[in-house]
Amino acid sequence: MKCPSAIAGTVAREMVAFEGGSGRVPTYLAHPATDEPRPAVVVIHEIFGLVDHTKDVADRFAREGYVAMAPNLFGSPELAAVLTPPKIQKAMQFMTKLPRRDPVLAEQELAKLPEAERGEIAPTVWNLIRDLPRDRLARDLVAAVDFLRTQPFVVQDRIGCVGFCFGGAMALRLACDADIAACVVFYGENPSAIDKVKDIRAAVLGLYGVEDTRINAGLGDLTKAMAEHKKDFEMRIYPGAGHAFFNDTNVKAYREGPARDAWDRVLRFFHRTLMS
C-alpha cells in the first residue's frame, strides 16, 4: 500500500446515505481522488451533530489518505427536530443548573420555566438526559462499517473510527460491537457496562483533558478493564485542557497545543493500525 503522501491531493466530497437502524442515515463522505482502495475511518460527531467542524475533520483524514465517513446520527426526523445545534446549546445551558443529570432534578428545574420556554427546550433536555436512542444509534454505526466494506475504494479489513464527546462514547461502543481495526476516543464516556471492553478487538487510543473531571472519573475503570482483558490500549491526558479541547470552533474549550499533539498521535496511531 502506498504511503499517504503518495496519494495526497484532490479530495472528493459528497453526501451519501446508507440503511441503518434509524432508516436512511445521511452521511458526509470524503476520500482521496484515487482508484486505489484506501483504509477508512468513521468520524463520529459531538453532541451538536454533523456540523461543519466534523466535516472538516473528515476532510483532514481524506487529505491524509483515508476514506472518511461522518454519519449524521441525528438525521432521523424525530431527532432532527429536537437536536439542532441551537436547541442543544440552550438545553446544555439549562443543564448547568443541575448538579448532576438527574431526571427528577431536571423536572423540577423545567417546571420553574415559563411555559413557552419549557416547551421549547424540554424535548431536547430529555434526549440529552435519558431519551437518546443510543442502542439504535449504535446499530447505525455498525451499519456504517458494513456500508464501507461494500465500497470498492475501501480496504475491507482496515476500518477504524474516531469520536468526540458523545461521539467518543459511541466510538468505544462501536469498537465493542463491530470487528474494526482501530478506535480513537476523544473525551468520551466509558461503555455503560465496563465489562463490554472484553469484546473489543480493535486497538484503542484515548485522549483526554486533565480538567475534564466528569469524564476522567471513569478512566481508572477503563484502564483496569483494558488491562484485565489484555487489550491494545494507550492513553494521553493533557494538562491545561478540558472537554472539547480539540474543537477549534469552540473558542472557550479549544487548546491549540494539546490539539496539535493529539492530531499527531492520531495520525501515528492510524498509520500503525490501518496503514501498516
CORKA-V512111 format. One record per pair of residues at least 12 apart in sequence whose C-alpha atoms are under 6 Angstrom apart, sorted by the first residue. I is the first residue (numbers start at 1). J is the second residue. D is the distance in Angstrom with one decimal. If there is no record, write none. Layout:
BEGIN
i=<I | I>
j=<J | J>
d=<D | D>
END
This chain:
BEGIN
i=<4 | 4 | 8 | 8 | 10 | 11 | 11 | 11 | 12 | 12 | 12 | 13 | 13 | 14 | 15 | 15 | 20 | 20 | 21 | 21 | 21 | 26 | 27 | 27 | 27 | 28 | 28 | 29 | 29 | 30 | 30 | 30 | 31 | 31 | 32 | 32 | 37 | 37 | 37 | 38 | 38 | 38 | 39 | 39 | 39 | 39 | 39 | 40 | 40 | 40 | 40 | 41 | 41 | 41 | 41 | 42 | 42 | 42 | 42 | 43 | 43 | 43 | 43 | 43 | 44 | 44 | 44 | 45 | 45 | 46 | 46 | 46 | 46 | 47 | 48 | 50 | 82 | 91 | 91 | 158 | 159 | 159 | 160 | 160 | 160 | 160 | 161 | 162 | 162 | 162 | 163 | 163 | 164 | 165 | 165 | 168 | 168 | 168 | 169 | 169 | 175 | 176 | 176 | 180 | 181 | 182 | 182 | 182 | 183 | 184 | 184 | 184 | 185 | 186 | 187 | 189 | 198 | 203 | 204 | 205 | 205 | 205 | 206 | 207 | 207 | 208 | 209 | 209 | 209 | 209 | 210 | 210 | 210 | 210 | 211 | 211 | 212 | 212 | 246>
j=<64 | 65 | 63 | 65 | 33 | 31 | 32 | 33 | 30 | 31 | 33 | 29 | 30 | 29 | 27 | 28 | 140 | 143 | 136 | 139 | 140 | 72 | 70 | 71 | 72 | 69 | 70 | 68 | 69 | 59 | 62 | 68 | 62 | 67 | 62 | 65 | 153 | 154 | 155 | 66 | 154 | 155 | 66 | 154 | 155 | 158 | 159 | 66 | 67 | 68 | 159 | 68 | 159 | 160 | 161 | 68 | 69 | 70 | 161 | 69 | 70 | 161 | 162 | 163 | 70 | 163 | 167 | 164 | 167 | 164 | 165 | 166 | 167 | 166 | 85 | 72 | 124 | 121 | 125 | 274 | 180 | 181 | 180 | 181 | 182 | 183 | 183 | 183 | 184 | 185 | 185 | 186 | 186 | 187 | 188 | 185 | 186 | 188 | 188 | 189 | 200 | 199 | 200 | 202 | 202 | 202 | 203 | 204 | 204 | 204 | 205 | 206 | 206 | 207 | 208 | 215 | 229 | 232 | 233 | 233 | 234 | 235 | 235 | 235 | 236 | 237 | 237 | 238 | 241 | 242 | 237 | 238 | 239 | 241 | 241 | 242 | 242 | 243 | 259>
d=<5.4 | 4.6 | 5.6 | 6.0 | 5.6 | 5.6 | 4.6 | 5.4 | 5.6 | 5.4 | 5.6 | 5.7 | 4.5 | 5.4 | 5.6 | 4.7 | 4.5 | 5.4 | 5.5 | 5.5 | 5.3 | 5.6 | 5.5 | 4.1 | 5.6 | 5.9 | 5.0 | 5.9 | 4.6 | 5.9 | 5.8 | 5.2 | 4.7 | 4.3 | 5.6 | 6.0 | 4.0 | 4.7 | 5.4 | 5.8 | 4.9 | 5.3 | 5.4 | 5.7 | 5.2 | 4.9 | 5.8 | 5.2 | 4.4 | 5.8 | 4.7 | 4.9 | 5.7 | 4.7 | 4.9 | 5.9 | 4.8 | 5.9 | 4.4 | 5.8 | 4.7 | 5.9 | 5.2 | 5.9 | 6.0 | 4.4 | 4.8 | 6.0 | 5.1 | 5.2 | 5.2 | 5.2 | 5.1 | 5.3 | 5.1 | 5.2 | 5.4 | 5.8 | 5.3 | 5.1 | 5.6 | 5.7 | 5.6 | 5.4 | 4.4 | 5.6 | 4.9 | 5.8 | 4.5 | 6.0 | 5.5 | 6.0 | 4.7 | 5.4 | 4.7 | 4.6 | 5.3 | 4.0 | 4.3 | 4.7 | 5.4 | 5.1 | 4.6 | 5.6 | 4.5 | 4.6 | 4.7 | 6.0 | 4.8 | 5.8 | 4.8 | 5.9 | 4.7 | 4.9 | 4.9 | 5.9 | 5.6 | 4.7 | 4.8 | 5.9 | 5.0 | 5.7 | 4.6 | 5.9 | 5.1 | 4.7 | 5.2 | 4.7 | 4.5 | 4.4 | 5.9 | 5.6 | 5.1 | 5.8 | 5.8 | 4.4 | 4.5 | 5.1 | 4.8>
END
